Amino acid sequence: MEEWTLGKKYPLHQHILFWLAVYACYCIANIEDHLSWSELFVTYAFKVSVQAAIAYYLLLLVLPTYFAHRHTLRLVSSILLLLIVLQVVAESWRYFYLEQAYPVTYSNCINRYRNIAYSERLFNGITIFFRNPAIYLPPAVGLMALQYVQKQRSLAEFKEQKKTNELKALKNQMNPHFLFNTLNNLYTLALKKSDKTPEVIARLSEILDYMLYRCNDELVPIQREIELLENYLELEKIRYGERVQIQFDRQVQHPIQIAPLMLLHFVENAFKHGVRQELSQASIHIQLHTTANTIDFCIENSIANGTANTFASTEGIGLQNIRRQLLLLYPQRHQIDFRRTTSHFRVQLKIHTA
């Protein structure tokens, strides 16, 4: 259901200022066509009052009713009723007051309708469907257009905020086990007084600094994501040691941008479903290639014998997370393919950035 509640979006004083501005414009534009100030003020006070009544009748009654029920016949009936009532009010005002009070100003109108009865003037189709709408409806159309623009702007802001909040929630789903395991490894290295301790601290610090402070933009340079992956891979190498062979091939020909943390999810899942379950030798092969407008990413990990790859087969949280991010950030501008053999699982992603 669409909302047409202009009064809730704009304070009363703005409505008053709008109609005062319309009234002033009419008076200034037509000052030479009237013989006195009183004639000028009275004529356009009536006109603007009718225009305001029409505007709020449409905005607060007709349109909300239509958008609530989508009843086209009721909408047409309401507009026809409006045109008929407008014709009666406007024609009566001209006939009984303006032509009587200001015969000099309205002499042309008096001469044109000299031999036409009042009842006949009421049923003038040209006046009902063309002349009166052209005179009395423009401010209402202007207000409707203004509200439509405001509504679209608010809707765009709402969608953008919703998208931002959803992306933040998705980013926060990074596997917490990585952090806990890294801290445990760091504790063990510290006890052993290992020379790798400073390196682990530095790389973990870089990862946390990037995730907390430097990836808040919708897009970041691809080089930052590469540095994140390098730090992540180095920490996992320290964790798994010789149990895993990692190969990371990258060919970045252009300084392209990408949504932050997008590629990290694939790497996390490769370790989760490939390395962690393998007791002997595991492998991960990553390829990253960029052009001026595309990002090609491929990651392949080994699969332990007898294990099911839930990432590929059961639509786990990791896969749902990645799919949702791609739909939000690259709608109709990405292709993703998951393939599994008896020994390996492969993800291939292509993103069109423009």
N, C-alpha and C positions, 0 to 999 in steps of 0.2 A: 504494500500500500504506500503510495506516494503522499507526501505531506505538502500542503499549500497553506502554510500558516505564516503569512507575511508579518503579522503583528508580533510573533514571537521572535522573529529574526531582526526586526528593526524597531527601535523604541518609538513611542508615540510622538516625541518631538521631531523625529525625522520625517514621519508622515505629514505632520503639520507644515514643516518647512517645505516639503515637496509640493504640497498643494498651494501654499503661498507663492512659491516660485512659479507654478503654472498660472496662477491668477495674475501675478505681476507681468508675466510675459504677454498674456492676452491684453491686459490694459495698455501696456506700452506699445504693442504692435497695432492696436486699433484706436488709439487716442484721437486720431484725426477724423475718424468716421462717426464720432458722436458729438452732440451739441453741448453737453454739460458733463461735469464730473459725476454727478449723481446718476445720470443715465449710464455712463461708462461702468461705474462701480456696480450698480444694480444688475445690469445685463450680464456681466461676467461672473458676478457672485453666484447668480443662478446657474449659469453654465457650468462653472467649476463644481458647484454642489452636486449637480446631476452627474457629472463625470466621476466624482468621488463615490457617489452611491453605486454607480454601475461597476466601478473598479472593485469595491469591496464585496458587492454581490457576487461577482465572478470569482474573486480570490478566496473568499471565506465561505461561500456556500456552494456555488455551482461546481467549481473545479474539485474541491475536496470530496464532494458527493460522487462525482464521476470517477475519480481515481480510486475511491473506496469500493465501488461496485462495478465499474466499467460498463455502465448502462448507457449506451449511445443514444437510444431513443429519449431517455430522460434528459440527457445533455442538450439534444436538439430542441426538445420542448421548452427547456429552461431559457435557451437563447431566443427562441421565437417569442416567448412570453416577455422577455426583456425588451425586444424590439417593439412589440406592440405597446407595452406600457410607456416606453420611451417616446413613441410617436404621439400618444395621447397627451403626455405631460408637456413635451416640447411644443407641439402644435397648439395646445391650449394656452401655453405661456405666450406664444407669439400672437395668437388671435385675440385673446382676452386682455392682455396687458401691454405687450410691447407696441403693437400696432395702434392701440388706443392711446397710450401714454406718450409715444414718440412717433407721431405720424410722418414727420419730415424725414427722420432717419430711415424709417421702414416704408417709405413711399413706393419704392419698386416692388416690394412684397405685396403691398396693398393693391397696387394696380394689377399685378400678375394674378391675384386671386379674387379680383373684384366681382367676377360673375360665377365664382365657385363657392358653394355652400360649405359651412364648417364641417358638416358630416362627410362631404366629399374629400375635403383636405385630409381628414383622418385616414382615409383609405388610399392614399397615394403610395403606390408600390415603390416608386423611385426614392421617395423620401424615407420610407420605412427601411428599405434594405440597402440603400446606398448613401443618401445624403446624411441622415442622422448618424449612422455608424461612423462615417468619415469625420463628423463634427464631435461626437461625444465619446468615441471609443479609444482614440490614440493614447491618452494617459493610462487607461487600463492596460492596453497592450504594452506600454512602456514598463509599467509595474510588473506585469507578468514576465516580461523579458528579463527585468532586473532580478526577480525572484528565481527564475530559471538559472541564470548565471550564478547566483549565490548558491543555489542548491547544488549545481554541478561542482562548484568550487568546494563546498563542504563535503560532498560525496568523494571528491578526489582526495581531499585532506584525510577523510576518514579511512579510505582505502590505503593511502600511503602509510598512515599511522598503524593500521592493522597489519600491513605488510611488514613494517619495521618491527613491530612487537613480535610478530610470528617468526621473523628471521632471527631476532635476538633469542627467542626461545629455542629455535633449532640449533643455533650456535652453541647454546649452553648445554646441549646434549652430548658434547664431547665426552668420550669415555673417561670417567673419573679414575678407572683402574690404572690408566697410564700415569697419572699424577702420583697415585699411591705407590705404584710399583717403582717409579723413578725415585721417590723419596726413600723407599726401603733400600733400593740399590745404593743410593747416596749414603745412607746410614751405614751400610755394610762396608762401602769403600772407605768411609771415614774411620771406622774401627780398624781397618787394615792399613790405614794411613797410605792408601793408594795414590799414585801420581795422577790418576784419572779424576780424582775428586774435584779439583778446580774446574776441569773441563765440563763435568756433569753439572756443576753449579752454574757455570756460565751459560751453557746451552739451555738448561731449564729456565734460567732467568730470562733469556731471550724469548723463549716460547711464551712464558707467562706475560711478559711485557707486551709482546705483540698481540696476544689474545685479549688482554684487558684494556689496552690503551691505543694500539696502533691499527686496529682493524675495524674501527667503528663506522667507517665510510662504506657506502654501498659497493664501491669498487676500489681495488687497490692495485698497485703495479704487480705484475706477475713475478718480478724478481723477489718481492717480499714473501710471496707464497713459496717460492723455491727455497729461500733461506729458512722458512719455517719447516719445510719438509726435510731439509738437510739436518737441521737441529734434531728434529724428531727421530729421523733414521739413525743418527749417531747415538742418541740415547738408547734406542732399541738395540743397537749393535752391542753396546756395553751390557745391556740386560741379558741378551740371549747368547752373546759370544759367538762361538763357532757353530752354533746350532742353525744359524741363518746366513745365507749368502744374499747380499743386497746389491742390485745394480740399478743405478739411477742415471739414465741418459736424457739430457735436455739439449734442445736446440732452439734457443730463443732468438729469432731473427728481428723481432720488432718489440718495442717497449709497450706491450699490450696490457690491458687491465682486466681483472677478474674479480668475481665476488670472493670476499675473504673466507678462508677456512673450507672452501668448497672441495679442494683436492685432498685435504687432510683426512676427511671422512673415509675416502677410499683406502688410503694408506692404513688408517686405524683398523678398518675391517679386514684388510689383508693380513695384518698381524693377528687379529682376533681369531679369524677362521682358518688361517693357514699356518702361522708360525706357532702359536700357543698350543695347538693340538698336535703338533708334530714333535715326536720324542727324539728323532734322529736328526736328519738334515732337511731344512726347509729352504725355500728360495722365494725371493720377491724381485721382480723385474719391472721397473717403471720407465716409461717413455713420455717425454713432454716436448711437443713441437708447436711453435706459434708462427703465424703469418700476420699480415697487416690486420686481418679481420677474423681470424679463426684461432682456436686453441684445440689442439689434438692431444688427448691424454689417454694413456693406456697403462694399466697395471695388471700384472699377472702374478699369482701366488700359487705355490704348491699346496696340495691338499693331502692331509694324512690319510692313509689307507683305512677304509671302513668308516670314515666320518662323513656326515651330511653337511653340505654348505648351506646353513640357514640363511645366510645373507642373500643367496640367490634364489632359494626355493620357497621360503615361507614368508616373504615380505616382512622381514624383521624391522625393528625400529630404525636400524642404520639405513636400510634401503628406502624405507618410507621417508625418512629425514632428507636424504639426498634427492629423491624424486620431487619432494615438495619444494625444496630450495630451487631446484632447476625450473620448476613450473612458475615460481614466483619471480625469479630473476631473469630467466631466459625463456619466456613463453614462445613456443614455436620457433625457437632459435637454437635448439640443441638436439642431438641424437645420442642415445645411450644404449649400449648393447652389453648383455651379460652372457657369457658362454662358459660352459664347464665341460671338461673332459674327465676321464677317470683319475687323472693325476694333477690337473691344474684348473684354476678358476681365473677367468679373464674379464676385465671391465674395460670397455672402450667408450670414450666420451669425446664428442665433438661439439664445441660451442662456437656459435657465430656471434661475434660481439657487435656487429653492425648490420 
